[in-house]
Amino acid sequence: SSAASVTSIGVLATAVVAIADAARPALRTRKAVTCYAFDPAVQVGATKPFGFFDPMGFAKNCTEQEFNKLRGAEIKHGR
């Protein structure tokens, strides 16, 4: 009787550990962070039907900080 009780406690403990291990990967998973690339075509000044005007391609592969620097120079020099 005592051996059966110890065995059932062992089986119960094993089941609890198995359930906890099954739930653990779900707790550890990280959410994916979506990172959007900077798109100068959606900035202020891009109007329909012309869209974003950059004939020399200066803003083609620039970051947001570089774009803001170019935009500031454009405003400063009256273009």
Phi and psi restraints in degrees (range 20) as a CNS / XPLOR table:
assign (resid 1 and name C) (resid 2 and name N)
       (resid 2 and name CA) (resid 2 and name C) 1.0 -68.4 20.0 2
assign (resid 2 and name N) (resid 2 and name CA)
       (resid 2 and name C) (resid 3 and name N) 1.0 -37.6 20.0 2
assign (resid 2 and name C) (resid 3 and name N)
       (resid 3 and name CA) (resid 3 and name C) 1.0 -67.1 20.0 2
assign (resid 3 and name N) (resid 3 and name CA)
       (resid 3 and name C) (resid 4 and name N) 1.0 -38.3 20.0 2
assign (resid 3 and name C) (resid 4 and name N)
       (resid 4 and name CA) (resid 4 and name C) 1.0 -66.0 20.0 2
assign (resid 4 and name N) (resid 4 and name CA)
       (resid 4 and name C) (resid 5 and name N) 1.0 -37.6 20.0 2
assign (resid 4 and name C) (resid 5 and name N)
       (resid 5 and name CA) (resid 5 and name C) 1.0 -66.3 20.0 2
assign (resid 5 and name N) (resid 5 and name CA)
       (resid 5 and name C) (resid 6 and name N) 1.0 -41.9 20.0 2
assign (resid 5 and name C) (resid 6 and name N)
       (resid 6 and name CA) (resid 6 and name C) 1.0 -66.1 20.0 2
assign (resid 6 and name N) (resid 6 and name CA)
       (resid 6 and name C) (resid 7 and name N) 1.0 -39.5 20.0 2
assign (resid 6 and name C) (resid 7 and name N)
       (resid 7 and name CA) (resid 7 and name C) 1.0 -64.7 20.0 2
assign (resid 7 and name N) (resid 7 and name CA)
       (resid 7 and name C) (resid 8 and name N) 1.0 -43.1 20.0 2
assign (resid 7 and name C) (resid 8 and name N)
       (resid 8 and name CA) (resid 8 and name C) 1.0 -67.6 20.0 2
assign (resid 8 and name N) (resid 8 and name CA)
       (resid 8 and name C) (resid 9 and name N) 1.0 -34.2 20.0 2
assign (resid 8 and name C) (resid 9 and name N)
       (resid 9 and name CA) (resid 9 and name C) 1.0 -67.4 20.0 2
assign (resid 9 and name N) (resid 9 and name CA)
       (resid 9 and name C) (resid 10 and name N) 1.0 -39.2 20.0 2
assign (resid 9 and name C) (resid 10 and name N)
       (resid 10 and name CA) (resid 10 and name C) 1.0 -64.3 20.0 2
assign (resid 10 and name N) (resid 10 and name CA)
       (resid 10 and name C) (resid 11 and name N) 1.0 -42.2 20.0 2
assign (resid 10 and name C) (resid 11 and name N)
       (resid 11 and name CA) (resid 11 and name C) 1.0 -65.4 20.0 2
assign (resid 11 and name N) (resid 11 and name CA)
       (resid 11 and name C) (resid 12 and name N) 1.0 -41.7 20.0 2
assign (resid 11 and name C) (resid 12 and name N)
       (resid 12 and name CA) (resid 12 and name C) 1.0 -64.1 20.0 2
assign (resid 12 and name N) (resid 12 and name CA)
       (resid 12 and name C) (resid 13 and name N) 1.0 -42.4 20.0 2
assign (resid 12 and name C) (resid 13 and name N)
       (resid 13 and name CA) (resid 13 and name C) 1.0 -64.7 20.0 2
assign (resid 13 and name N) (resid 13 and name CA)
       (resid 13 and name C) (resid 14 and name N) 1.0 -40.5 20.0 2
assign (resid 13 and name C) (resid 14 and name N)
       (resid 14 and name CA) (resid 14 and name C) 1.0 -63.5 20.0 2
assign (resid 14 and name N) (resid 14 and name CA)
       (resid 14 and name C) (resid 15 and name N) 1.0 -40.0 20.0 2
assign (resid 14 and name C) (resid 15 and name N)
       (resid 15 and name CA) (resid 15 and name C) 1.0 -65.3 20.0 2
assign (resid 15 and name N) (resid 15 and name CA)
       (resid 15 and name C) (resid 16 and name N) 1.0 -40.7 20.0 2
assign (resid 15 and name C) (resid 16 and name N)
       (resid 16 and name CA) (resid 16 and name C) 1.0 -64.2 20.0 2
assign (resid 16 and name N) (resid 16 and name CA)
       (resid 16 and name C) (resid 17 and name N) 1.0 -42.7 20.0 2
assign (resid 16 and name C) (resid 17 and name N)
       (resid 17 and name CA) (resid 17 and name C) 1.0 -64.7 20.0 2
assign (resid 17 and name N) (resid 17 and name CA)
       (resid 17 and name C) (resid 18 and name N) 1.0 -40.4 20.0 2
assign (resid 17 and name C) (resid 18 and name N)
       (resid 18 and name CA) (resid 18 and name C) 1.0 -64.7 20.0 2
assign (resid 18 and name N) (resid 18 and name CA)
       (resid 18 and name C) (resid 19 and name N) 1.0 -40.3 20.0 2
assign (resid 18 and name C) (resid 19 and name N)
       (resid 19 and name CA) (resid 19 and name C) 1.0 -67.0 20.0 2
assign (resid 19 and name N) (resid 19 and name CA)
       (resid 19 and name C) (resid 20 and name N) 1.0 -40.9 20.0 2
assign (resid 19 and name C) (resid 20 and name N)
       (resid 20 and name CA) (resid 20 and name C) 1.0 -65.0 20.0 2
assign (resid 20 and name N) (resid 20 and name CA)
       (resid 20 and name C) (resid 21 and name N) 1.0 -40.7 20.0 2
assign (resid 20 and name C) (resid 21 and name N)
       (resid 21 and name CA) (resid 21 and name C) 1.0 -65.6 20.0 2
assign (resid 21 and name N) (resid 21 and name CA)
       (resid 21 and name C) (resid 22 and name N) 1.0 -35.1 20.0 2
assign (resid 21 and name C) (resid 22 and name N)
       (resid 22 and name CA) (resid 22 and name C) 1.0 -68.8 20.0 2
assign (resid 22 and name N) (resid 22 and name CA)
       (resid 22 and name C) (resid 23 and name N) 1.0 -33.2 20.0 2
assign (resid 22 and name C) (resid 23 and name N)
       (resid 23 and name CA) (resid 23 and name C) 1.0 -82.1 20.0 2
assign (resid 23 and name N) (resid 23 and name CA)
       (resid 23 and name C) (resid 24 and name N) 1.0 -22.8 20.0 2
assign (resid 23 and name C) (resid 24 and name N)
       (resid 24 and name CA) (resid 24 and name C) 1.0 -61.4 20.0 2
assign (resid 24 and name N) (resid 24 and name CA)
       (resid 24 and name C) (resid 25 and name N) 1.0 -44.4 20.0 2
assign (resid 24 and name C) (resid 25 and name N)
       (resid 25 and name CA) (resid 25 and name C) 1.0 -60.2 20.0 2
assign (resid 25 and name N) (resid 25 and name CA)
       (resid 25 and name C) (resid 26 and name N) 1.0 -32.4 20.0 2
assign (resid 25 and name C) (resid 26 and name N)
       (resid 26 and name CA) (resid 26 and name C) 1.0 -66.8 20.0 2
assign (resid 26 and name N) (resid 26 and name CA)
       (resid 26 and name C) (resid 27 and name N) 1.0 -31.7 20.0 2
assign (resid 26 and name C) (resid 27 and name N)
       (resid 27 and name CA) (resid 27 and name C) 1.0 -76.8 20.0 2
assign (resid 27 and name N) (resid 27 and name CA)
       (resid 27 and name C) (resid 28 and name N) 1.0 -28.0 20.0 2
assign (resid 27 and name C) (resid 28 and name N)
       (resid 28 and name CA) (resid 28 and name C) 1.0 -85.4 20.0 2
assign (resid 28 and name N) (resid 28 and name CA)
       (resid 28 and name C) (resid 29 and name N) 1.0 -18.4 20.0 2
assign (resid 28 and name C) (resid 29 and name N)
       (resid 29 and name CA) (resid 29 and name C) 1.0 -65.9 20.0 2
assign (resid 29 and name N) (resid 29 and name CA)
       (resid 29 and name C) (resid 30 and name N) 1.0 141.6 20.0 2
assign (resid 29 and name C) (resid 30 and name N)
       (resid 30 and name CA) (resid 30 and name C) 1.0 -103.0 20.0 2
assign (resid 30 and name N) (resid 30 and name CA)
       (resid 30 and name C) (resid 31 and name N) 1.0 147.8 20.0 2
assign (resid 30 and name C) (resid 31 and name N)
       (resid 31 and name CA) (resid 31 and name C) 1.0 -78.7 20.0 2
assign (resid 31 and name N) (resid 31 and name CA)
       (resid 31 and name C) (resid 32 and name N) 1.0 142.2 20.0 2
assign (resid 31 and name C) (resid 32 and name N)
       (resid 32 and name CA) (resid 32 and name C) 1.0 -72.9 20.0 2
assign (resid 32 and name N) (resid 32 and name CA)
       (resid 32 and name C) (resid 33 and name N) 1.0 138.1 20.0 2
assign (resid 32 and name C) (resid 33 and name N)
       (resid 33 and name CA) (resid 33 and name C) 1.0 -101.8 20.0 2
assign (resid 33 and name N) (resid 33 and name CA)
       (resid 33 and name C) (resid 34 and name N) 1.0 123.1 20.0 2
assign (resid 33 and name C) (resid 34 and name N)
       (resid 34 and name CA) (resid 34 and name C) 1.0 -87.7 20.0 2
assign (resid 34 and name N) (resid 34 and name CA)
       (resid 34 and name C) (resid 35 and name N) 1.0 124.5 20.0 2
assign (resid 34 and name C) (resid 35 and name N)
       (resid 35 and name CA) (resid 35 and name C) 1.0 -113.9 20.0 2
assign (resid 35 and name N) (resid 35 and name CA)
       (resid 35 and name C) (resid 36 and name N) 1.0 119.3 20.0 2
assign (resid 35 and name C) (resid 36 and name N)
       (resid 36 and name CA) (resid 36 and name C) 1.0 -92.5 20.0 2
assign (resid 36 and name N) (resid 36 and name CA)
       (resid 36 and name C) (resid 37 and name N) 1.0 135.1 20.0 2
assign (resid 36 and name C) (resid 37 and name N)
       (resid 37 and name CA) (resid 37 and name C) 1.0 -74.5 20.0 2
assign (resid 37 and name N) (resid 37 and name CA)
       (resid 37 and name C) (resid 38 and name N) 1.0 151.1 20.0 2
assign (resid 37 and name C) (resid 38 and name N)
       (resid 38 and name CA) (resid 38 and name C) 1.0 -71.2 20.0 2
assign (resid 38 and name N) (resid 38 and name CA)
       (resid 38 and name C) (resid 39 and name N) 1.0 130.1 20.0 2
assign (resid 38 and name C) (resid 39 and name N)
       (resid 39 and name CA) (resid 39 and name C) 1.0 -122.3 20.0 2
assign (resid 39 and name N) (resid 39 and name CA)
       (resid 39 and name C) (resid 40 and name N) 1.0 106.1 20.0 2
assign (resid 39 and name C) (resid 40 and name N)
       (resid 40 and name CA) (resid 40 and name C) 1.0 -65.7 20.0 2
assign (resid 40 and name N) (resid 40 and name CA)
       (resid 40 and name C) (resid 41 and name N) 1.0 -17.1 20.0 2
assign (resid 40 and name C) (resid 41 and name N)
       (resid 41 and name CA) (resid 41 and name C) 1.0 -71.2 20.0 2
assign (resid 41 and name N) (resid 41 and name CA)
       (resid 41 and name C) (resid 42 and name N) 1.0 -12.4 20.0 2
assign (resid 41 and name C) (resid 42 and name N)
       (resid 42 and name CA) (resid 42 and name C) 1.0 -106.5 20.0 2
assign (resid 42 and name N) (resid 42 and name CA)
       (resid 42 and name C) (resid 43 and name N) 1.0 10.9 20.0 2
assign (resid 42 and name C) (resid 43 and name N)
       (resid 43 and name CA) (resid 43 and name C) 1.0 -82.2 20.0 2
assign (resid 43 and name N) (resid 43 and name CA)
       (resid 43 and name C) (resid 44 and name N) 1.0 166.7 20.0 2
assign (resid 43 and name C) (resid 44 and name N)
       (resid 44 and name CA) (resid 44 and name C) 1.0 -60.5 20.0 2
assign (resid 44 and name N) (resid 44 and name CA)
       (resid 44 and name C) (resid 45 and name N) 1.0 134.2 20.0 2
assign (resid 44 and name C) (resid 45 and name N)
       (resid 45 and name CA) (resid 45 and name C) 1.0 109.1 20.0 2
assign (resid 45 and name N) (resid 45 and name CA)
       (resid 45 and name C) (resid 46 and name N) 1.0 -17.3 20.0 2
assign (resid 45 and name C) (resid 46 and name N)
       (resid 46 and name CA) (resid 46 and name C) 1.0 -85.1 20.0 2
assign (resid 46 and name N) (resid 46 and name CA)
       (resid 46 and name C) (resid 47 and name N) 1.0 109.0 20.0 2
assign (resid 46 and name C) (resid 47 and name N)
       (resid 47 and name CA) (resid 47 and name C) 1.0 -119.0 20.0 2
assign (resid 47 and name N) (resid 47 and name CA)
       (resid 47 and name C) (resid 48 and name N) 1.0 155.4 20.0 2
assign (resid 47 and name C) (resid 48 and name N)
       (resid 48 and name CA) (resid 48 and name C) 1.0 -80.9 20.0 2
assign (resid 48 and name N) (resid 48 and name CA)
       (resid 48 and name C) (resid 49 and name N) 1.0 148.8 20.0 2
assign (resid 48 and name C) (resid 49 and name N)
       (resid 49 and name CA) (resid 49 and name C) 1.0 -87.5 20.0 2
assign (resid 49 and name N) (resid 49 and name CA)
       (resid 49 and name C) (resid 50 and name N) 1.0 -0.6 20.0 2
assign (resid 49 and name C) (resid 50 and name N)
       (resid 50 and name CA) (resid 50 and name C) 1.0 -80.5 20.0 2
assign (resid 50 and name N) (resid 50 and name CA)
       (resid 50 and name C) (resid 51 and name N) 1.0 -35.1 20.0 2
assign (resid 50 and name C) (resid 51 and name N)
       (resid 51 and name CA) (resid 51 and name C) 1.0 79.0 20.0 2
assign (resid 51 and name N) (resid 51 and name CA)
       (resid 51 and name C) (resid 52 and name N) 1.0 -153.8 20.0 2
assign (resid 51 and name C) (resid 52 and name N)
       (resid 52 and name CA) (resid 52 and name C) 1.0 -83.2 20.0 2
assign (resid 52 and name N) (resid 52 and name CA)
       (resid 52 and name C) (resid 53 and name N) 1.0 126.7 20.0 2
assign (resid 52 and name C) (resid 53 and name N)
       (resid 53 and name CA) (resid 53 and name C) 1.0 -101.9 20.0 2
assign (resid 53 and name N) (resid 53 and name CA)
       (resid 53 and name C) (resid 54 and name N) 1.0 108.8 20.0 2
assign (resid 53 and name C) (resid 54 and name N)
       (resid 54 and name CA) (resid 54 and name C) 1.0 -147.7 20.0 2
assign (resid 54 and name N) (resid 54 and name CA)
       (resid 54 and name C) (resid 55 and name N) 1.0 71.7 20.0 2
assign (resid 54 and name C) (resid 55 and name N)
       (resid 55 and name CA) (resid 55 and name C) 1.0 -66.6 20.0 2
assign (resid 55 and name N) (resid 55 and name CA)
       (resid 55 and name C) (resid 56 and name N) 1.0 -26.5 20.0 2
assign (resid 55 and name C) (resid 56 and name N)
       (resid 56 and name CA) (resid 56 and name C) 1.0 -88.7 20.0 2
assign (resid 56 and name N) (resid 56 and name CA)
       (resid 56 and name C) (resid 57 and name N) 1.0 -10.6 20.0 2
assign (resid 56 and name C) (resid 57 and name N)
       (resid 57 and name CA) (resid 57 and name C) 1.0 77.0 20.0 2
assign (resid 57 and name N) (resid 57 and name CA)
       (resid 57 and name C) (resid 58 and name N) 1.0 24.4 20.0 2
assign (resid 57 and name C) (resid 58 and name N)
       (resid 58 and name CA) (resid 58 and name C) 1.0 -63.6 20.0 2
assign (resid 58 and name N) (resid 58 and name CA)
       (resid 58 and name C) (resid 59 and name N) 1.0 -35.3 20.0 2
assign (resid 58 and name C) (resid 59 and name N)
       (resid 59 and name CA) (resid 59 and name C) 1.0 -95.5 20.0 2
assign (resid 59 and name N) (resid 59 and name CA)
       (resid 59 and name C) (resid 60 and name N) 1.0 11.9 20.0 2
assign (resid 59 and name C) (resid 60 and name N)
       (resid 60 and name CA) (resid 60 and name C) 1.0 -61.5 20.0 2
assign (resid 60 and name N) (resid 60 and name CA)
       (resid 60 and name C) (resid 61 and name N) 1.0 -49.4 20.0 2
assign (resid 60 and name C) (resid 61 and name N)
       (resid 61 and name CA) (resid 61 and name C) 1.0 -125.6 20.0 2
assign (resid 61 and name N) (resid 61 and name CA)
       (resid 61 and name C) (resid 62 and name N) 1.0 38.4 20.0 2
assign (resid 61 and name C) (resid 62 and name N)
       (resid 62 and name CA) (resid 62 and name C) 1.0 -100.2 20.0 2
assign (resid 62 and name N) (resid 62 and name CA)
       (resid 62 and name C) (resid 63 and name N) 1.0 159.9 20.0 2
assign (resid 62 and name C) (resid 63 and name N)
       (resid 63 and name CA) (resid 63 and name C) 1.0 -82.2 20.0 2
assign (resid 63 and name N) (resid 63 and name CA)
       (resid 63 and name C) (resid 64 and name N) 1.0 174.5 20.0 2
assign (resid 63 and name C) (resid 64 and name N)
       (resid 64 and name CA) (resid 64 and name C) 1.0 -65.5 20.0 2
assign (resid 64 and name N) (resid 64 and name CA)
       (resid 64 and name C) (resid 65 and name N) 1.0 -37.1 20.0 2
assign (resid 64 and name C) (resid 65 and name N)
       (resid 65 and name CA) (resid 65 and name C) 1.0 -65.7 20.0 2
assign (resid 65 and name N) (resid 65 and name CA)
       (resid 65 and name C) (resid 66 and name N) 1.0 -42.1 20.0 2
assign (resid 65 and name C) (resid 66 and name N)
       (resid 66 and name CA) (resid 66 and name C) 1.0 -65.1 20.0 2
assign (resid 66 and name N) (resid 66 and name CA)
       (resid 66 and name C) (resid 67 and name N) 1.0 -39.3 20.0 2
assign (resid 66 and name C) (resid 67 and name N)
       (resid 67 and name CA) (resid 67 and name C) 1.0 -63.0 20.0 2
assign (resid 67 and name N) (resid 67 and name CA)
       (resid 67 and name C) (resid 68 and name N) 1.0 -43.5 20.0 2
assign (resid 67 and name C) (resid 68 and name N)
       (resid 68 and name CA) (resid 68 and name C) 1.0 -64.7 20.0 2
assign (resid 68 and name N) (resid 68 and name CA)
       (resid 68 and name C) (resid 69 and name N) 1.0 -34.5 20.0 2
assign (resid 68 and name C) (resid 69 and name N)
       (resid 69 and name CA) (resid 69 and name C) 1.0 -65.5 20.0 2
assign (resid 69 and name N) (resid 69 and name CA)
       (resid 69 and name C) (resid 70 and name N) 1.0 -44.6 20.0 2
assign (resid 69 and name C) (resid 70 and name N)
       (resid 70 and name CA) (resid 70 and name C) 1.0 -64.4 20.0 2
assign (resid 70 and name N) (resid 70 and name CA)
       (resid 70 and name C) (resid 71 and name N) 1.0 -41.3 20.0 2
assign (resid 70 and name C) (resid 71 and name N)
       (resid 71 and name CA) (resid 71 and name C) 1.0 -64.3 20.0 2
assign (resid 71 and name N) (resid 71 and name CA)
       (resid 71 and name C) (resid 72 and name N) 1.0 -41.0 20.0 2
assign (resid 71 and name C) (resid 72 and name N)
       (resid 72 and name CA) (resid 72 and name C) 1.0 -62.4 20.0 2
assign (resid 72 and name N) (resid 72 and name CA)
       (resid 72 and name C) (resid 73 and name N) 1.0 -41.4 20.0 2
assign (resid 72 and name C) (resid 73 and name N)
       (resid 73 and name CA) (resid 73 and name C) 1.0 -66.5 20.0 2
assign (resid 73 and name N) (resid 73 and name CA)
       (resid 73 and name C) (resid 74 and name N) 1.0 -37.3 20.0 2
assign (resid 73 and name C) (resid 74 and name N)
       (resid 74 and name CA) (resid 74 and name C) 1.0 -63.2 20.0 2
assign (resid 74 and name N) (resid 74 and name CA)
       (resid 74 and name C) (resid 75 and name N) 1.0 -43.8 20.0 2
assign (resid 74 and name C) (resid 75 and name N)
       (resid 75 and name CA) (resid 75 and name C) 1.0 -69.2 20.0 2
assign (resid 75 and name N) (resid 75 and name CA)
       (resid 75 and name C) (resid 76 and name N) 1.0 -41.8 20.0 2
assign (resid 75 and name C) (resid 76 and name N)
       (resid 76 and name CA) (resid 76 and name C) 1.0 -60.3 20.0 2
assign (resid 76 and name N) (resid 76 and name CA)
       (resid 76 and name C) (resid 77 and name N) 1.0 -40.1 20.0 2
assign (resid 76 and name C) (resid 77 and name N)
       (resid 77 and name CA) (resid 77 and name C) 1.0 -94.3 20.0 2
assign (resid 77 and name N) (resid 77 and name CA)
       (resid 77 and name C) (resid 78 and name N) 1.0 8.3 20.0 2
assign (resid 77 and name C) (resid 78 and name N)
       (resid 78 and name CA) (resid 78 and name C) 1.0 72.6 20.0 2
assign (resid 78 and name N) (resid 78 and name CA)
       (resid 78 and name C) (resid 79 and name N) 1.0 37.0 20.0 2
